[in-house]
Amino acid sequence: YGTYLTNSLRQEAFEAREFGQYRLKRLLGSGGMGEVYLAEHRLLKRPCALKLIRRHKADDPRTLARFQREVQTIATLSHWNTVEIFDYGRADDGTFYYVMEYLPGLSIADLVERHGPLPPARVVYLLEQVCDALREAHAVGLVHRDVKPGNIFAAKRGGVYDVAKLLDFGLVKQAIETEGEHLTLDGTITGSPLFMSPEQATGENEPDGRSDIYALGAVAYFMLTGHPVFESDKPLKVLFAHVNEPVLPPTQWRGDIPDDLEKVVLKCLAKRPADRYQDVAALRYALRDTDCSGKWTRDDAAKWWQSAGKDALQPVEA
């Protein structure tokens, strides 16, 4: 009884934490910049995801100014496939936070980890939506810089399943992560090594939209095969591979990947930006022209999620 009472009091104390108009409910996940909590707007009673930025990050004036500028830019994006930013602010204790829509579903990283590689038609269905989100962002000069499976969500929105949502546009520029290892290179290299373009890996050129296209090709590779394009327990070896080593065709992992889809993925993964699709509109058209485009539908998505059960609809992660 004493343990139960202590835990209850701790939970009540946690739920009493408020940031502006938002009351924290429970921790959903954590990342290099901070923690994400399920929260609720006190007056609207609307569930949302609130991300707290670690205090040592928020105390850097340059980081804070960049963060505020980018949150404001992201908030201007209105595409259905971009996560919606509701609010941001700074608590009395100096903790910076921003508030985004609550997304029942799974990140692509969790989806593949739990259920294995996805059917090619489903991969195309999700990728086409991400292209639409990136197209709006690139049009206003916003490059994501960190497209990866953990930043793409397959969500349930408006009664529709498999709605792709792209998260964290440029908000985590300094954290370079691989499983079990975290590497920070301030102002030199930004992104995640497993899904990073060669030009990001070398740090020689400012990434543009074609860097996002490379990363999206790496995500597609992972969705189709369950493997990243290059694997190593050392981030620097992965970076070197992106710059110098040829890509193993995804059909070497899985024989039922259509040839036309494999060609699209490999073109995205070209070492030279000039050899890739030059914009996401061109990539979107290429995906639409594959034989498996249109063979995964909203009904297919609904049946899959319903068969997976309610436990599959986990909230957004950091």
Secondary structure, 3 states (H helix, E strand, C coil): CHHHHHHHHHHHHHHCCEECCEEEEEEEEECCCEEEEEEEECCCCCEEEEEEECHHHHCCHHHHHHHHHHHHHHHCCCCCCECCEEEEEECCCCCEEEEEECCCEEEHHHHHHHHCCCCHHHHHHHHHHHHHHHHHHHHCCCCCCCCCHHHEEEEEECCEEEEEEECCCCCCCCEEEECCEEEECCCCCCCCHHHCCHHHHHCCCCCCHHHHHHHHHHHHHHHHHCCCCCCCCCHHHHHHHHHHCCCCCHHHCCCCCCHHHHHHHHHHCCCCHHHCCCCHHHHHHHHHCCCCCCCCCHHHHHHHHHHHCHHHCECCCC
